[in-house]
């Protein structure tokens, strides 16, 4: 039997490849391709939290509100803490955050103890010197306007405030933590001693702290022009994530972190539904920066070991991995896509999902193999 001519064999090979390519295109337009990619990403992408980075969130004392009286010692200490944190992050990244948080915790305790002692002394003095107050004539003294001293009170250039700021700054950067080593000697040997000052909880409490969410983090999905051609508004990807946020916030009542340059527009959208998101991270330009800058914001606000993460299903695996590398465990809540998958037949909407799945799959492979080279260290 004669051998088949090479040209015939070539045509057969090309025909087989053409048929396979056609089948792949049909599969790409089906609802099954994107589901398969998501399943693969959730199976093979690691979500283990980086334990070293997690120490910066260990304080687990996230607060979106500052109820400190402006001008008080605690308020000035808070301003010094934020100033030191910002400066240290810009110079050293996250290297010294745990130590600064530990010193700030000690400083808070010392100021609170001093405040309690002063209140007790005043109460005791009032008991020992009970007197009937004298009546003061209405025209004897003009009423004092409490707003008169506000400018002076909050003026950082005043000698009194500057002296306190310098004193607290020195404490936050230089205070010796060795005196607390005895109190934390029973802590795990592989955990930095400073971080254990405020983490002397039982193992059961620590497990609960890791599992319970401390905040809701919402990633922006882009902006678009309003129909009037002038105003900038959130696009459909971002809008659907915000609609999901309304449902989650109603259930959990947690602080909301809005991440991305879209953050101010997202905040405005939520305010229309009487939801006030106070924590804005509006510097990030990509997913890596979303996770890194949001983590730094949570560190500055007291720490959040676990957060509820809201983004779409294709973006979720890569984002969860990056948050884990920054020391934060995530509870995923998927927001819907602008278009829905069909039940089984091929469609253009299915291709939109497949294209999104391909992008995230390639971006995840890039991040895992080469890292995110376009990710800034600090905002």
C-alpha positions as CSV (number, residue, x, y, z in Angstrom):
1,X,0.0,0.0,0.0
2,X,1.4,3.3,-1.1
3,X,2.1,6.0,1.5
4,X,-0.3,9.0,1.6
5,X,1.1,12.0,-0.1
6,X,2.5,14.6,2.4
7,X,0.1,17.2,1.0
8,X,-2.9,15.0,1.9
9,X,-1.6,14.5,5.4
10,X,-1.1,18.2,5.8
11,X,-4.6,18.9,4.8
12,X,-5.9,16.3,7.2
13,X,-3.9,17.8,10.1
14,X,-5.1,21.3,9.2
15,X,-8.7,20.1,9.0
16,X,-8.5,18.4,12.5
17,X,-7.0,21.6,14.0
18,X,-9.7,23.7,12.3
19,X,-12.4,21.5,13.7
20,X,-10.8,21.6,17.2
21,X,-10.6,25.4,17.0
22,X,-14.2,25.6,16.0
23,X,-15.2,23.4,18.9
24,X,-13.1,25.6,21.2
25,X,-14.9,28.8,19.9
26,X,-18.3,27.2,20.5
27,X,-17.1,26.2,24.0
28,X,-15.9,29.8,24.6
29,X,-19.3,31.1,23.8
30,X,-21.0,28.5,26.1
31,X,-21.7,29.1,29.8
32,X,-19.4,26.2,30.8
33,X,-16.0,27.7,29.9
34,X,-16.1,30.6,32.4
35,X,-17.4,28.3,35.1
36,X,-14.6,25.9,34.5
37,X,-12.0,28.6,34.8
38,X,-13.4,29.9,38.0
39,X,-13.5,26.4,39.5
40,X,-9.9,25.9,38.5
41,X,-8.8,29.3,40.0
42,X,-10.6,28.5,43.3
43,X,-9.0,25.1,43.4
44,X,-5.4,25.9,42.6
45,X,-4.9,29.5,43.7
46,X,-3.6,29.5,47.4
47,X,-5.4,31.6,50.0
48,X,-3.1,30.9,53.0
49,X,-2.5,34.0,55.0
50,X,1.1,35.2,55.3
51,X,1.6,34.9,59.1
52,X,4.4,37.5,59.2
53,X,2.2,40.1,57.5
54,X,-0.7,39.1,59.7
55,X,1.0,40.4,62.8
56,X,0.3,43.9,61.6
57,X,-3.4,43.2,61.8
58,X,-3.3,41.3,65.1
59,X,-4.4,44.1,67.3
60,X,-7.9,43.5,65.8
61,X,-9.2,46.9,67.0
62,X,-10.5,48.4,63.8
63,X,-12.4,51.7,64.4
64,X,-13.8,54.0,61.7
65,X,-14.8,56.6,64.2
66,X,-12.6,58.8,66.4
67,X,-14.7,59.7,69.5
68,X,-11.7,61.4,71.2
69,X,-12.2,65.0,72.4
70,X,-10.2,67.3,70.1
71,X,-7.2,68.7,71.9
72,X,-7.2,66.1,74.6
73,X,-4.1,64.1,75.4
74,X,-5.6,60.9,73.8
75,X,-6.6,62.9,70.7
76,X,-3.1,64.4,70.3
77,X,-1.5,60.9,70.9
78,X,-3.7,59.6,68.1
79,X,-2.5,62.3,65.7
80,X,1.1,61.5,66.6
81,X,0.4,57.8,66.0
82,X,-1.0,58.5,62.6
83,X,1.9,60.8,61.7
84,X,4.5,58.2,62.8
85,X,2.7,55.4,61.0
86,X,2.5,57.4,57.7
87,X,6.2,58.4,57.9
88,X,7.4,54.9,58.8
89,X,5.3,53.2,56.0
90,X,6.7,55.6,53.4
91,X,10.3,54.9,54.6
92,X,10.3,51.3,55.7
93,X,7.0,49.8,54.3
94,X,5.4,47.5,56.9
95,X,8.5,46.6,58.7
96,X,8.0,48.5,62.0
97,X,4.2,48.7,62.1
98,X,3.8,46.0,64.8
99,X,6.2,47.8,67.1
100,X,4.5,51.2,66.6
101,X,1.1,49.7,67.3
102,X,2.4,48.0,70.5
103,X,3.9,51.3,71.7
104,X,0.7,53.2,70.9
105,X,-1.3,50.6,72.9
106,X,1.0,51.2,75.9
107,X,0.8,55.0,75.4
108,X,-3.0,54.8,75.4
109,X,-3.1,52.7,78.6
110,X,-0.8,55.2,80.3
111,X,-2.9,58.2,79.3
112,X,-6.1,56.4,80.3
113,X,-4.7,55.6,83.7
114,X,-3.5,59.1,84.2
115,X,-7.0,60.4,83.2
116,X,-8.7,58.0,85.7
117,X,-6.3,59.2,88.5
118,X,-7.1,62.8,87.8
119,X,-10.9,62.1,87.8
120,X,-10.5,60.3,91.1
121,X,-8.6,63.2,92.7
122,X,-11.2,65.7,91.5
123,X,-14.0,63.5,92.9
124,X,-12.2,63.2,96.2
125,X,-11.5,66.9,96.4
126,X,-15.2,67.6,95.8
127,X,-16.2,65.3,98.7
128,X,-13.8,67.0,101.1
129,X,-14.7,70.6,100.1
130,X,-18.5,70.7,99.7
131,X,-19.6,74.3,99.4
132,X,-22.7,76.1,98.4
133,X,-22.1,77.8,95.1
134,X,-22.4,81.6,95.2
135,X,-24.9,83.3,92.9
136,X,-23.2,85.3,90.2
137,X,-24.9,88.4,88.8
138,X,-25.9,88.2,85.2
139,X,-23.9,91.4,84.3
140,X,-20.8,90.4,86.3
141,X,-19.2,88.2,83.6
142,X,-19.9,87.9,80.0
143,X,-20.7,84.5,78.7
144,X,-17.8,82.6,77.2
145,X,-18.0,81.4,73.6
146,X,-16.6,77.9,73.6
147,X,-15.6,78.3,69.9
148,X,-13.2,81.1,70.7
149,X,-10.3,78.8,71.7
150,X,-10.8,76.2,68.9
151,X,-8.2,77.6,66.6
152,X,-5.6,77.9,69.4
153,X,-6.5,74.4,70.6
154,X,-5.9,72.7,67.3
155,X,-3.0,74.8,66.2
156,X,-0.1,72.4,65.8
157,X,2.4,75.3,65.8
158,X,1.6,76.2,69.4
159,X,4.4,75.4,71.8
160,X,2.2,73.2,74.1
161,X,0.8,71.0,71.3
162,X,4.2,70.8,69.6
163,X,5.8,69.7,72.8
164,X,3.2,67.0,73.3
165,X,3.5,65.8,69.7
166,X,7.3,65.6,70.0
167,X,7.0,63.7,73.3
168,X,4.4,61.2,71.9
169,X,6.4,60.8,68.7
170,X,9.5,60.0,70.6
171,X,7.6,57.4,72.7
172,X,6.1,55.8,69.6
173,X,9.5,55.5,67.9
174,X,11.9,54.9,70.8
175,X,10.1,53.4,73.8
176,X,11.8,50.3,75.2
177,X,9.6,47.3,75.2
178,X,11.9,45.0,77.1
179,X,10.1,45.6,80.4
180,X,7.1,43.7,79.0
181,X,9.0,40.6,78.0
182,X,8.2,38.9,81.3
183,X,4.5,39.4,80.8
184,X,4.6,37.8,77.4
185,X,7.2,35.0,78.0
186,X,4.5,32.4,77.7
187,X,3.4,33.6,74.3
188,X,4.3,31.7,71.1
189,X,8.1,32.0,70.5
190,X,7.8,32.7,66.8
191,X,5.6,35.8,67.3
192,X,7.2,39.1,67.8
193,X,7.2,40.1,71.5
194,X,5.8,43.6,70.9
195,X,2.7,42.3,69.1
196,X,1.9,40.1,72.1
197,X,1.5,43.0,74.5
198,X,-2.0,43.6,73.3
199,X,-2.7,40.0,72.1
200,X,-2.7,38.1,75.5
201,X,-6.0,36.4,74.7
202,X,-6.8,32.8,75.0
203,X,-6.4,30.5,72.0
204,X,-10.2,30.3,71.7
205,X,-10.6,34.0,71.6
206,X,-7.8,34.3,69.0
207,X,-9.5,31.8,66.7
208,X,-12.8,33.7,67.0
209,X,-11.0,36.9,66.2
210,X,-9.6,35.4,63.0
211,X,-12.9,34.0,61.8
212,X,-15.2,36.9,62.5
213,X,-15.1,39.8,60.0
214,X,-14.1,43.3,61.1
215,X,-14.9,45.2,57.9
216,X,-16.4,45.1,54.5
217,X,-13.9,45.8,51.7
218,X,-15.4,46.7,48.3
219,X,-13.2,47.0,45.3
220,X,-14.1,49.4,42.6
221,X,-14.8,48.1,39.1
222,X,-14.5,51.3,37.1
223,X,-16.2,54.6,36.2
224,X,-18.2,55.8,33.3
225,X,-19.9,59.0,31.9
226,X,-23.5,59.8,32.8
227,X,-26.0,59.9,30.0
228,X,-25.7,63.7,30.1
229,X,-22.2,63.3,28.8
230,X,-20.7,65.4,31.6
231,X,-21.0,63.8,35.1
232,X,-18.8,60.8,36.1
233,X,-20.6,58.0,37.8
234,X,-19.8,54.4,38.7
235,X,-20.1,51.8,35.9
236,X,-22.2,48.7,36.0
237,X,-19.4,46.5,37.5
238,X,-19.0,48.9,40.5
239,X,-22.8,49.5,40.8
240,X,-23.5,45.8,41.2
241,X,-20.7,45.5,43.8
242,X,-22.3,48.4,45.7
243,X,-25.8,46.9,45.5
244,X,-24.3,43.7,47.1
245,X,-22.6,45.9,49.7
246,X,-26.0,47.3,50.8
247,X,-27.3,43.8,51.5
248,X,-24.1,42.7,53.4
249,X,-24.0,45.9,55.4
250,X,-27.6,45.5,56.4
251,X,-26.8,42.1,57.8
252,X,-23.4,42.7,59.5
253,X,-23.3,46.5,60.3
254,X,-19.5,46.6,59.8
255,X,-17.2,49.5,58.8
256,X,-16.9,49.7,55.0
257,X,-13.7,50.2,53.1
258,X,-14.0,51.5,49.5
259,X,-10.9,50.8,47.5
260,X,-9.8,52.3,44.2
261,X,-9.7,55.7,42.5
262,X,-13.5,55.2,42.3
263,X,-13.9,55.4,46.1
264,X,-15.3,58.9,46.3
265,X,-17.9,58.1,43.7
266,X,-18.7,54.9,45.4
267,X,-19.1,56.7,48.7
268,X,-21.5,59.2,47.1
269,X,-23.6,56.3,45.6
270,X,-23.9,54.6,49.0
271,X,-24.9,57.9,50.7
272,X,-27.9,58.0,48.4
273,X,-29.0,54.9,50.2
274,X,-28.2,56.2,53.7
275,X,-25.1,54.1,54.1
276,X,-22.0,56.1,55.2
277,X,-18.7,54.5,54.2
278,X,-16.0,56.4,56.1
279,X,-12.9,54.5,55.2
280,X,-11.7,55.5,51.7
281,X,-8.6,54.1,49.9
282,X,-8.6,56.2,46.8
283,X,-5.0,55.9,45.5
284,X,-4.9,52.4,44.1
285,X,-4.8,51.9,40.3
286,X,-4.9,48.1,40.1
287,X,-5.8,45.0,42.1
288,X,-2.3,44.7,43.7
289,X,-2.5,48.3,45.0
290,X,-6.1,47.7,46.0
291,X,-5.1,45.0,48.4
292,X,-1.8,46.6,49.6
293,X,-3.2,50.1,50.3
294,X,-6.4,48.8,51.9
295,X,-4.3,46.6,54.2
296,X,-2.2,49.6,55.2
297,X,-5.4,51.6,55.8
298,X,-6.7,48.8,58.1
299,X,-3.4,48.7,59.9
300,X,-3.5,52.4,60.6
301,X,-7.1,52.1,61.9
302,X,-6.3,49.4,64.4
303,X,-6.1,46.2,62.5
304,X,-8.6,43.7,60.9
305,X,-7.4,40.1,60.6
306,X,-10.5,39.1,58.6
307,X,-12.7,41.1,56.2
308,X,-15.7,40.4,54.0
309,X,-14.5,40.9,50.4
310,X,-16.9,42.1,47.7
311,X,-16.0,41.8,44.0
312,X,-17.1,39.7,41.0
313,X,-16.5,35.9,40.9
314,X,-13.7,36.1,38.3
315,X,-11.8,38.8,40.2
316,X,-12.3,37.1,43.6
317,X,-9.5,34.3,43.6
318,X,-6.7,36.7,42.6
319,X,-7.8,39.4,45.1
320,X,-8.2,36.9,47.9
321,X,-4.6,35.6,47.3
322,X,-3.2,39.2,47.3
323,X,-5.1,40.0,50.6
324,X,-3.7,36.8,52.1
325,X,-0.2,37.9,51.2
326,X,-0.8,41.1,53.0
327,X,-1.9,39.2,56.1
328,X,-5.7,39.4,55.8
329,X,-8.1,36.5,55.7
330,X,-11.1,37.1,53.4
331,X,-14.7,35.9,53.4
332,X,-15.8,36.1,49.7
333,X,-19.1,37.6,48.7
334,X,-19.6,37.5,45.0
335,X,-21.3,40.4,43.2
336,X,-23.1,39.6,40.0
337,X,-21.8,40.5,36.5
338,X,-23.6,43.1,34.4
339,X,-24.8,40.3,32.1
340,X,-26.1,36.9,33.1
341,X,-24.9,33.5,31.7
342,X,-27.4,31.6,29.5
343,X,-28.6,28.2,30.6
344,X,-26.7,26.2,28.0
345,X,-26.7,27.8,24.6
346,X,-23.8,29.9,23.2
347,X,-24.3,33.7,23.4
348,X,-22.4,37.0,23.3
349,X,-23.1,37.4,27.0
350,X,-21.3,34.1,27.7
351,X,-18.3,35.3,25.7
352,X,-18.2,38.4,27.9
353,X,-17.9,36.1,30.9
354,X,-15.3,34.0,29.2
355,X,-13.2,37.0,28.2
356,X,-13.3,38.2,31.8
357,X,-12.3,34.7,33.1
358,X,-9.4,34.6,30.6
359,X,-8.1,38.0,31.8
360,X,-8.1,37.0,35.5
361,X,-6.6,33.6,34.7
362,X,-3.7,35.1,32.9
363,X,-3.3,37.9,35.5
364,X,-3.2,35.3,38.3
365,X,-0.6,33.2,36.5
366,X,1.5,36.3,36.0
367,X,1.2,37.3,39.7
368,X,2.1,33.8,40.9
369,X,5.1,33.4,38.5
370,X,6.5,36.9,38.1
371,X,4.8,39.0,40.8
372,X,3.1,42.4,40.3
373,X,5.7,44.7,38.9
374,X,3.3,47.6,38.5
375,X,2.4,47.7,42.2
376,X,3.5,50.7,44.3
377,X,4.7,50.0,47.8
378,X,2.9,52.9,49.4
379,X,0.1,55.2,48.3
